[in-house]
Amino acid sequence: MDTALKPMESLRRELPAVATQVYLNTGTAGPLPLVAARASASEAARELREGRADFTTWGRFFADLARAREAAARLLGADSDEIALTHHTSEGINIALWGHDWQAGDRILTTTLEHDAVTIPLGLLRARYGVELDFVAIGRGEQALPALARALGERQARLLVLSHVAYGTGAELPLAELTRLAHAADTAVLVDGAQTCGARPLDVHALEVDYYTLSGQKWVCGPEGTGAR
């Protein structure tokens, strides 16, 4: 065997789902690696034997949470004290959205390429608080910079909510440029990073976004019910 292939073969052995098929659904749920499956099975077996809440394991539990925050911070290029662990991207988006003191007439910008995890809570904010919600048409993503620049320049918006990579088209939006424009207009930026984290290198400090959310079960190839912001 060509020695150049050995690292890839080693990785493939850790992902049994790719052994017999071409796995193309990582955007929904990545192939589960053996290390994650074994860790989940080991913890489930321990809970079955010992119960799910005892004082002898609390220290280990909190240490595991700290390691998980550190791992998420490495993925995002963030500091661990900036990380909140969630169950998925949708939860991270909702935490950021519902943490604001919204007033009737507050303006929120988003795009026409967003997932339901963005559009549904935004619709609820509009129904509950009377915020003004503007969907900016950005084509398949190629019009994001000029279209959002115009929208930001029209009148002040409290928040811009958008995907880093659009789930429907695969377009990677120019997030650094858009964030600079938004901040210059005194607008905070909330990013749906479900289709980016694990697939692309990230540095949220360099991007200067205010909120960045991720899913653990997609490109990170973690178990269901994992995420961070």
Disulfide bonds with the S-S distance in Angstrom:
none
